[in-house]
Amino acid sequence: MKLKKLLSKLPVERFRNPPAKVAVVALNGVIGAAGPMRSGLTLASVEDQLSEAFKMDGIKAVALSINSPGGSPVQSDLIGRMIRDLADKHEVKVFAFCEDVAASGGYWLACAADEIYAMESSVIGSIGVISSGFGFPELIKKYGIERRVRTAGDLKSTLDPFEKENPKDVKRLKGILTQIHENFIDWVKGRRAGKLGKDEKEIFSGEFWTGTTAKEYGLIDGLGSMHQIMRFEYGDKVKLIKVEGKKNWLKSKLGFGGGDALSALGGVNTADIAGGMMAAVEERAHWDRYGL
């Protein structure tokens, strides 16, 4: 009798119509391995999160929270393909929500979703490929430094920063960049088929726009935050469940690579510091390209 009375007080409606569940995966930062002291966004770094998100019981969708200025085209492709493979395997819809920036490789990731949303002031686009570096051919001459390089293979020292640029090397590099750009274009065209409404030459020029303009160009499906869109799609009681990645305790506490003996003892590894500083400069350059 007591059990029957207790059951009568339970919110039966809650069990009849449970709130929809959406798994949320954050894809933040520069794409690619950043260095021994700074982890970049790679397939290895998000593989477990993505697998866990798509296998979650009873989910209605997976939402990707993206904030990335781009980086490695290979890692962008690997992550994008894995998202699509998991979505097709588990028959789960994917939404992408662009935050401050989803440009270059960041937009590549967004295109893995079935629908893309952004804020009015988000930076979207930059569908292009870039290779940058420095040249110091006169610097070593000024200080009387003799550079000694030995190779097996005539083209092994292509684009040596201490030599003047060779037009043939530049031509080869541009050919590679063009091929990667074409792969990027094919991916966007395939994923946004029937949605791109602007002149393709402009869309694929490498230019980037605000979310408002990106919507006009068909690069995204709408404007709004994750909470707004998910409530609209699945009701006010929708549950957004964050899928967190595994954290390296040693890195989070000490800021050094876990495999280094000096780091483990709390010491300082100068190679780690130098690599980390260079990675930080490169990362800053990626964000600065979009004024962020």
WOSULKA-V99048 format. One record per residue. N is the residue number from 1. RES is the residue in three letters. OMEGA is omega in whole degrees, -180 to 180 (999 if undefined). Layout:
[[N,RES,OMEGA] [N,RES,OMEGA]]
This chain:
[[1,MET,179] [2,LYS,-180] [3,LEU,-180] [4,LYS,180] [5,LYS,179] [6,LEU,-180] [7,LEU,-180] [8,SER,-179] [9,LYS,-179] [10,LEU,178] [11,PRO,-176] [12,VAL,-178] [13,GLU,-180] [14,ARG,-179] [15,PHE,178] [16,ARG,-178] [17,ASN,180] [18,PRO,180] [19,PRO,179] [20,ALA,180] [21,LYS,177] [22,VAL,178] [23,ALA,-177] [24,VAL,178] [25,VAL,179] [26,ALA,175] [27,LEU,-172] [28,ASN,173] [29,GLY,179] [30,VAL,-177] [31,ILE,-180] [32,GLY,178] [33,ALA,-173] [34,ALA,-179] [35,GLY,-175] [36,PRO,-178] [37,MET,-177] [38,ARG,-178] [39,SER,178] [40,GLY,180] [41,LEU,-179] [42,THR,176] [43,LEU,-179] [44,ALA,-176] [45,SER,-177] [46,VAL,-176] [47,GLU,-178] [48,ASP,179] [49,GLN,-178] [50,LEU,180] [51,SER,180] [52,GLU,-178] [53,ALA,-176] [54,PHE,180] [55,LYS,-178] [56,MET,-177] [57,ASP,171] [58,GLY,-179] [59,ILE,177] [60,LYS,-176] [61,ALA,171] [62,VAL,179] [63,ALA,178] [64,LEU,176] [65,SER,-171] [66,ILE,174] [67,ASN,-174] [68,SER,177] [69,PRO,180] [70,GLY,-177] [71,GLY,-176] [72,SER,177] [73,PRO,-180] [74,VAL,179] [75,GLN,176] [76,SER,-180] [77,ASP,-179] [78,LEU,-179] [79,ILE,180] [80,GLY,-180] [81,ARG,179] [82,MET,178] [83,ILE,-180] [84,ARG,179] [85,ASP,-180] [86,LEU,180] [87,ALA,-180] [88,ASP,-178] [89,LYS,-176] [90,HIS,180] [91,GLU,-179] [92,VAL,178] [93,LYS,-178] [94,VAL,175] [95,PHE,175] [96,ALA,178] [97,PHE,-177] [98,CYS,-180] [99,GLU,-178] [100,ASP,-176] [101,VAL,170] [102,ALA,-173] [103,ALA,180] [104,SER,180] [105,GLY,177] [106,GLY,177] [107,TYR,175] [108,TRP,179] [109,LEU,-179] [110,ALA,-178] [111,CYS,176] [112,ALA,-179] [113,ALA,176] [114,ASP,177] [115,GLU,-178] [116,ILE,177] [117,TYR,180] [118,ALA,173] [119,MET,-178] [120,GLU,-176] [121,SER,176] [122,SER,177] [123,VAL,-173] [124,ILE,172] [125,GLY,-176] [126,SER,-179] [127,ILE,-178] [128,GLY,-179] [129,VAL,-177] [130,ILE,172] [131,SER,-177] [132,SER,180] [133,GLY,-180] [134,PHE,176] [135,GLY,-178] [136,PHE,-174] [137,PRO,-178] [138,GLU,-176] [139,LEU,-177] [140,ILE,177] [141,LYS,-178] [142,LYS,-176] [143,TYR,175] [144,GLY,-179] [145,ILE,178] [146,GLU,-180] [147,ARG,-178] [148,ARG,-179] [149,VAL,177] [150,ARG,-179] [151,THR,168] [152,ALA,-172] [153,GLY,-173] [154,ASP,-174] [155,LEU,-177] [156,LYS,-178] [157,SER,179] [158,THR,177] [159,LEU,174] [160,ASP,-176] [161,PRO,180] [162,PHE,175] [163,GLU,176] [164,LYS,-178] [165,GLU,176] [166,ASN,-179] [167,PRO,179] [168,LYS,178] [169,ASP,-180] [170,VAL,180] [171,LYS,179] [172,ARG,180] [173,LEU,179] [174,LYS,177] [175,GLY,179] [176,ILE,179] [177,LEU,179] [178,THR,179] [179,GLN,179] [180,ILE,178] [181,HIS,179] [182,GLU,177] [183,ASN,178] [184,PHE,-180] [185,ILE,180] [186,ASP,180] [187,TRP,-179] [188,VAL,180] [189,LYS,-179] [190,GLY,-176] [191,ARG,-178] [192,ARG,-178] [193,ALA,179] [194,GLY,-177] [195,LYS,-178] [196,LEU,-173] [197,GLY,-178] [198,LYS,176] [199,ASP,-175] [200,GLU,-179] [201,LYS,179] [202,GLU,-178] [203,ILE,-175] [204,PHE,-179] [205,SER,-175] [206,GLY,179] [207,GLU,177] [208,PHE,-173] [209,TRP,173] [210,THR,178] [211,GLY,-180] [212,THR,179] [213,THR,179] [214,ALA,177] [215,LYS,179] [216,GLU,-178] [217,TYR,-180] [218,GLY,179] [219,LEU,176] [220,ILE,-177] [221,ASP,-179] [222,GLY,-180] [223,LEU,179] [224,GLY,180] [225,SER,179] [226,MET,-179] [227,HIS,180] [228,GLN,-175] [229,ILE,-179] [230,MET,175] [231,ARG,178] [232,PHE,-177] [233,GLU,-169] [234,TYR,176] [235,GLY,-176] [236,ASP,-176] [237,LYS,-179] [238,VAL,180] [239,LYS,176] [240,LEU,-174] [241,ILE,-179] [242,LYS,176] [243,VAL,-175] [244,GLU,176] [245,GLY,177] [246,LYS,-179] [247,LYS,175] [248,ASN,-175] [249,TRP,-176] [250,LEU,180] [251,LYS,-178] [252,SER,-179] [253,LYS,-174] [254,LEU,180] [255,GLY,-179] [256,PHE,178] [257,GLY,-174] [258,GLY,-174] [259,GLY,-175] [260,ASP,-175] [261,ALA,180] [262,LEU,179] [263,SER,-178] [264,ALA,180] [265,LEU,-180] [266,GLY,180] [267,GLY,-178] [268,VAL,177] [269,ASN,-175] [270,THR,178] [271,ALA,177] [272,ASP,-179] [273,ILE,-180] [274,ALA,179] [275,GLY,179] [276,GLY,179] [277,MET,179] [278,MET,179] [279,ALA,179] [280,ALA,179] [281,VAL,180] [282,GLU,179] [283,GLU,180] [284,ARG,180] [285,ALA,178] [286,HIS,-179] [287,TRP,-178] [288,ASP,-179] [289,ARG,-179] [290,TYR,175] [291,GLY,-177] [292,LEU,999]]
